[in-house]
């Protein structure tokens, strides 16, 4: 089975077929997502929060992104693999962006890279596309700008903000991004962007009109039940399942019920116990 390409994803918009994207950070979860038939897997710099326990994404390094993306790459047989360019790996100049993305593509196995920012990131996106590197744009709530935005807040709720989101999306698409993530924007703004740009939009907290949707895999699986943003729908509650399973294991170990004979090995020939000289 061949991996989904940039052209396949663009055709889905033309054919009015929704795109399914999930975020994963390791081989095991990525393998299961691929088995489920998702179209895209994103290795997000959100690993800083989900995997490392940080309060934001800013401390994630290029080495860490390459490592996790390489792990996910080994798991995928079907889904398109894209990955986040970490904070300050592309903001200095288009040439810095090209050098960073070139290393990323060579070392990680990613099929494309994702950059945050609209008009300000358009020159970097154009430079990457010119060099033959496929780019996913990301506008609206951009987590690498969390301090500028005053937190993880919905963008585009007033007229000026909505206009800015639309301008950013248009700039990213014009620069050559083959799809655009819309995060944390009102659904009417996302619908306008989706109608106005020729490339697919992938929504997260952006309503149903986008050409596709993305959720973090551990969020949709309910692996942290204390984290419940408005845009997340849980399709399982694995936190409860996992904790109960580990409790059962611990109880059996403590009373000597595990392991049993069926979980143990025997010798092929009996061993005579005696002195060892």
C-alpha positions in Angstrom: 0.0 0.0 0.0 1.4 3.4 -1.0 1.5 6.4 1.3 -1.0 9.2 0.7 0.6 12.1 -1.3 0.2 15.8 -1.4 -1.7 15.4 -4.7 -4.0 12.8 -3.1 -4.9 15.2 -0.3 -5.6 18.1 -2.7 -7.8 15.9 -4.8 -9.9 15.1 -1.7 -10.9 18.8 -1.6 -11.8 18.8 -5.3 -13.9 15.6 -4.7 -15.5 17.0 -1.6 -14.0 14.2 0.6 -13.2 15.0 4.2 -9.6 14.6 5.3 -8.8 12.8 8.6 -5.7 13.9 10.5 -4.5 12.8 13.9 -1.5 13.8 16.0 0.8 11.0 17.3 4.3 11.1 18.7 5.5 7.4 18.9 5.6 4.2 16.9 2.9 2.4 18.9 0.2 4.9 18.7 1.0 5.9 15.1 0.8 2.2 14.0 -2.7 2.0 15.5 -3.8 5.2 13.8 -2.5 4.0 10.5 -4.4 0.7 10.9 -7.6 2.7 11.5 -7.1 4.3 8.1 -6.5 8.0 8.9 -5.3 10.1 6.0 -2.6 12.2 7.7 -0.5 11.8 10.9 1.0 15.0 12.4 4.0 14.8 14.7 3.2 18.0 16.5 5.5 20.1 18.7 2.6 19.7 21.1 4.8 16.8 22.2 6.3 19.3 24.5 3.1 19.3 26.5 1.7 15.8 25.9 5.0 13.8 26.1 7.3 16.1 28.1 4.8 17.7 30.5 5.7 21.3 29.6 3.3 24.2 29.8 3.7 25.2 26.1 5.5 24.1 22.9 8.4 26.6 22.9 11.1 24.5 24.4 10.8 21.6 21.9 14.0 21.3 19.9 14.7 20.2 16.3 16.5 17.1 17.5 13.5 16.1 19.5 11.2 16.7 16.5 13.4 14.7 14.2 13.6 11.8 16.8 9.8 11.5 17.3 9.0 12.0 13.6 11.5 9.2 12.7 9.7 6.9 15.2 6.3 7.6 13.7 7.7 7.3 10.1 8.6 3.6 10.9 4.9 2.9 11.8 3.1 4.3 8.8 2.1 2.3 5.7 -0.7 4.4 4.5 -1.0 7.9 6.1 0.8 11.0 4.9 3.3 12.1 7.5 3.8 15.8 8.3 5.6 17.3 11.2 5.9 20.7 13.0 8.9 22.9 12.5 9.8 23.9 16.1 10.0 27.4 17.5 12.8 29.5 16.1 13.7 27.0 13.4 12.2 29.1 10.6 11.5 32.6 11.9 14.8 34.3 11.3 14.8 34.1 7.5 13.6 32.1 4.5 17.1 30.7 4.2 17.1 29.5 7.8 13.7 27.9 7.2 15.1 26.1 4.1 18.1 24.8 6.0 16.0 23.6 8.9 13.3 22.0 6.7 16.0 20.4 4.5 17.6 18.7 7.5 14.1 17.7 8.9 13.1 16.0 5.6 16.4 14.2 5.2 16.6 12.9 8.8 13.0 12.2 9.9 11.1 10.6 7.0 8.5 13.3 6.9 6.7 13.9 3.6 6.0 17.5 4.5 6.6 20.1 7.2 4.2 22.4 9.0 4.9 26.1 9.8 2.9 28.4 12.0 2.0 32.0 11.0 0.3 33.7 8.1 1.6 36.7 6.3 4.8 36.8 8.3 5.6 33.2 7.4 4.6 33.5 3.7 8.2 34.2 2.5 9.6 31.2 4.3 6.8 29.0 2.9 7.4 30.2 -0.6 11.2 29.5 -0.2 10.5 25.9 0.9 8.0 25.3 -1.8 10.4 26.7 -4.4 13.0 24.1 -3.2 10.5 21.2 -3.5 9.5 20.9 0.1 5.8 20.5 0.7 4.4 22.8 3.4 1.3 22.7 5.6 0.3 26.2 6.8 -1.1 26.9 10.3 -3.1 30.1 11.1 -5.5 31.3 13.8 -4.4 30.2 17.2 -0.7 29.5 16.7 0.7 27.9 19.9 4.2 29.1 19.3 2.8 32.7 19.7 1.1 31.8 23.0 2.7 34.7 24.9 1.7 37.3 22.2 -1.8 36.0 22.2 -2.1 36.1 26.0 -2.7 32.3 26.2 -4.3 29.6 24.1 -7.2 31.8 23.1 -9.7 31.7 20.2 -8.6 34.1 17.4 -10.9 36.0 15.0 -13.8 36.7 17.2 -14.1 40.4 16.3 -14.1 41.9 12.8 -10.4 42.9 12.8 -9.3 39.5 14.1 -11.5 37.7 11.6 -10.0 39.8 8.7 -6.5 38.9 10.0 -7.2 35.2 10.0 -8.6 35.4 6.4 -5.6 37.4 5.2 -3.2 35.0 6.8 -4.8 32.0 5.2 -4.9 33.6 1.8 -1.2 34.6 2.2 -0.2 31.0 3.2 -2.1 29.5 0.3 -0.7 32.0 -2.2 2.8 31.2 -0.9 2.3 27.6 -2.0 1.2 25.6 1.1 -0.7 22.5 0.0 -3.1 22.7 2.9 -3.8 24.9 5.9 -4.5 24.1 9.5 -7.1 26.4 11.1 -6.9 26.3 14.8 -9.2 28.0 17.4 -11.2 30.3 15.1 -15.0 30.8 14.8 -16.7 28.4 12.5 -18.0 31.1 10.2 -14.5 32.4 9.7 -13.2 28.9 8.9 -16.1 28.5 6.5 -15.1 31.7 4.7 -11.5 30.6 4.5 -12.4 27.1 3.2 -14.5 28.7 0.5 -11.9 31.2 -0.6 -8.6 29.2 -0.7 -8.0 26.5 -3.3 -6.2 24.1 -0.9 -7.7 21.9 1.8 -8.3 23.3 5.3 -7.8 21.1 8.4 -9.7 22.3 11.4 -9.1 22.0 15.1 -11.6 24.0 17.0 -12.7 25.6 13.8 -16.1 24.0 13.1 -17.5 21.6 10.6 -17.0 23.4 7.3 -13.3 22.7 7.0 -12.1 20.2 4.5 -10.8 18.0 7.3 -10.3 17.7 11.0 -7.3 17.0 13.3 -7.3 15.9 16.9 -4.4 14.8 19.2 -4.6 11.0 19.4 -4.3 10.9 23.2 -7.1 13.5 23.4 -9.6 11.6 21.2 -8.7 8.4 23.1 -9.3 10.0 26.5 -5.9 9.3 28.0 -6.0 12.5 30.1 -9.6 13.0 31.4 -8.6 16.2 33.3 -7.9 17.9 29.9 -11.2 18.8 28.2 -11.0 21.8 25.9 -14.3 22.6 24.1 -13.0 21.4 20.7 -12.1 17.9 21.8 -14.6 14.9 21.5 -13.5 11.8 23.4 -14.2 8.6 21.5 -12.9 6.4 24.4 -11.8 6.8 28.0 -8.6 5.0 28.0 -7.3 6.7 31.1 -9.8 4.6 33.1 -9.1 1.5 31.2 -5.3 1.8 31.6 -5.4 2.7 35.3 -7.7 -0.2 36.1 -5.6 -2.6 34.1 -2.4 -1.5 35.9 -4.2 -1.7 39.3 -5.2 -5.3 38.5 -1.7 -6.2 37.5 -0.3 -4.7 40.7 -2.8 -6.5 42.8 -2.0 -9.9 41.2 1.8 -9.4 41.6 1.4 -8.5 45.3 -0.7 -11.6 46.2 1.4 -13.9 44.0 -1.3 -14.5 41.4 0.9 -13.4 38.5 2.8 -14.9 36.9 1.1 -18.3 36.7 2.6 -21.4 35.0 1.1 -20.4 31.6 3.3 -17.3 31.7 6.5 -19.1 32.7 9.0 -21.2 30.9 10.2 -24.8 31.5 13.4 -26.7 30.6 13.5 -29.2 27.7 15.3 -31.7 30.0 15.2 -32.1 33.7 18.1 -30.6 35.7 19.6 -32.5 38.6 20.3 -30.3 41.5 23.5 -31.0 43.3 26.9 -29.5 44.2 28.5 -27.2 41.7 32.2 -27.7 41.5 
